[in-house]
Amino acid sequence: MTWGRKTGGRKKGTPNKIKKPPALMAEAQAEVAAAVSANEGLQPLDYMLAVMRDPTASEARRDMMAKAAAPYRHPQLAAVAHRHTNADGSPILPTINLVIQQPRTPAVEANTAEAAPTTPLLPPPADSLGDPSL
């Protein structure tokens, strides 16, 4: 439902996404073109690993190549469906361990007449009619 004003999208004044420096991108493209022309059989992953291991390359460039090559060298683990069966193919049955114990009874004093009288924790409530402070 519209209210006569903009209700979605980017907020006013939000800065644009930071892009990689054009000089760094131009340098990388030039090196890729030179490497491709020098070595026709060089694979892109091999090139990324070579740049990543080159100590003379800039730190930012080496980091970019490491990030680009990582998914090909170290793939993420995929979810595997578990079949919940034993080695012989029979389903795994749940095991329930139930222990029933006799409830513990509190110790009852043998003779309640000999027991010490207990004092109440709180004094009795003051009667509002007989209270002179009111």
Backbone torsions as a table, in degrees:
resi	resn	phi	psi	omega
1	MET	NA	132.1	-178.9
2	THR	-95.4	146.5	-179.0
3	TRP	-114.4	13.4	-179.4
4	GLY	86.4	11.4	177.8
5	ARG	-144.5	166.4	-179.9
6	LYS	-69.3	130.4	-176.5
7	THR	-116.9	-4.1	-177.8
8	GLY	-147.4	-178.6	177.8
9	GLY	91.8	-165.6	-178.9
10	ARG	-70.4	145.6	175.2
11	LYS	-74.1	150.0	-179.8
12	LYS	-66.2	133.0	178.7
13	GLY	90.1	2.7	178.8
14	THR	-71.2	127.3	-179.2
15	PRO	-69.9	155.6	178.4
16	ASN	-72.8	162.7	179.0
17	LYS	-66.1	136.8	180.0
18	ILE	-74.8	128.7	-179.8
19	LYS	-103.0	160.8	178.5
20	LYS	-67.6	147.8	-179.1
21	PRO	-59.6	135.6	-178.2
22	PRO	-62.7	-31.4	179.7
23	ALA	-65.3	-41.3	179.7
24	LEU	-66.6	-40.0	179.2
25	MET	-67.3	-40.2	179.2
26	ALA	-65.1	-39.5	178.9
27	GLU	-64.2	-42.5	-179.4
28	ALA	-65.9	-41.2	179.2
29	GLN	-65.6	-37.8	178.5
30	ALA	-65.8	-41.5	179.7
31	GLU	-67.3	-37.7	178.0
32	VAL	-64.1	-44.4	179.7
33	ALA	-62.8	-41.0	179.3
34	ALA	-66.4	-40.2	-179.2
35	ALA	-68.7	-37.5	179.5
36	VAL	-67.0	-41.3	-179.9
37	SER	-70.4	-33.3	-179.9
38	ALA	-75.1	-42.9	-177.8
39	ASN	-123.6	98.2	-179.2
40	GLU	-67.2	-27.5	-176.9
41	GLY	-91.2	1.9	-177.4
42	LEU	-74.3	124.3	179.0
43	GLN	-81.2	152.1	-179.6
44	PRO	-58.6	-38.5	179.3
45	LEU	-65.2	-40.9	177.7
46	ASP	-62.3	-39.1	178.7
47	TYR	-65.5	-44.1	179.7
48	MET	-62.0	-40.6	179.1
49	LEU	-67.5	-36.9	178.4
50	ALA	-65.3	-42.4	178.5
51	VAL	-67.3	-39.0	-179.6
52	MET	-62.8	-35.4	-177.7
53	ARG	-89.9	-4.2	-177.9
54	ASP	-78.3	114.7	-178.7
55	PRO	-70.6	-17.4	-179.0
56	THR	-85.5	-13.2	178.6
57	ALA	-73.8	153.6	-179.0
58	SER	-67.4	154.9	-177.5
59	GLU	-61.0	-41.9	-178.9
60	ALA	-65.4	-38.4	-178.8
61	ARG	-68.9	-41.0	177.9
62	ARG	-63.8	-39.1	178.0
63	ASP	-65.0	-41.7	178.7
64	MET	-61.0	-42.5	-179.6
65	MET	-68.1	-36.4	178.4
66	ALA	-64.6	-41.8	178.9
67	LYS	-66.3	-37.0	-178.8
68	ALA	-72.2	-34.5	-176.4
69	ALA	-85.2	-20.7	-174.3
70	ALA	-57.5	-44.7	-178.9
71	PRO	-63.3	-24.2	-179.1
72	TYR	-85.9	-29.3	-179.1
73	ARG	-90.7	-33.3	-175.6
74	HIS	-130.3	79.6	-178.2
75	PRO	-67.3	153.3	178.6
76	GLN	-75.6	153.0	178.9
77	LEU	-72.6	140.5	179.6
78	ALA	-100.1	155.7	177.6
79	ALA	-71.7	138.7	-179.3
80	VAL	-118.8	130.0	178.6
81	ALA	-76.8	131.2	178.7
82	HIS	-96.9	132.9	-174.4
83	ARG	-87.1	-12.2	179.8
84	HIS	56.5	48.2	177.4
85	THR	-129.3	157.0	175.3
86	ASN	-77.7	-179.6	179.3
87	ALA	-64.3	-30.2	-179.9
88	ASP	-86.4	-0.3	177.0
89	GLY	96.7	-6.4	179.1
90	SER	-78.8	149.0	-178.0
91	PRO	-68.7	148.2	177.5
92	ILE	-77.5	123.1	-178.7
93	LEU	-92.3	144.3	178.9
94	PRO	-71.0	146.3	178.0
95	THR	-110.7	124.9	-179.3
96	ILE	-116.5	121.1	176.6
97	ASN	-105.0	112.5	-177.4
98	LEU	-116.1	124.7	178.6
99	VAL	-119.8	121.1	178.7
100	ILE	-108.1	125.4	-179.3
101	GLN	-117.4	154.5	175.9
102	GLN	-70.9	132.5	178.4
103	PRO	-65.3	144.9	-179.8
104	ARG	-80.2	134.6	179.2
105	THR	-97.9	142.1	178.5
106	PRO	-70.0	153.5	179.8
107	ALA	-70.0	124.8	-179.5
108	VAL	-98.4	131.5	179.6
109	GLU	-68.6	141.6	-176.1
110	ALA	-67.2	-44.7	-177.2
111	ASN	-126.7	113.2	-177.9
112	THR	-76.8	-20.1	179.8
113	ALA	-69.7	-33.4	-178.6
114	GLU	-83.0	-8.7	-178.1
115	ALA	-68.2	145.6	-179.7
116	ALA	-69.5	140.2	179.5
117	PRO	-68.0	140.6	-179.2
118	THR	-94.7	144.1	177.9
119	THR	-95.8	141.7	179.8
120	PRO	-67.9	150.1	-178.7
121	LEU	-75.8	-32.5	-179.2
122	LEU	-120.5	145.6	176.6
123	PRO	-69.6	158.8	180.0
124	PRO	-64.1	150.3	-178.0
125	PRO	-65.7	142.5	-179.9
126	ALA	-75.9	141.0	179.3
127	ASP	-77.4	127.5	-176.1
128	SER	-68.3	-23.8	-179.6
129	LEU	-79.0	-35.4	-177.4
130	GLY	-92.0	-1.1	-177.3
131	ASP	-81.2	116.8	-178.2
132	PRO	-72.3	-18.1	-177.1
133	SER	-73.0	-16.6	-178.9
134	LEU	-88.8	NA	NA
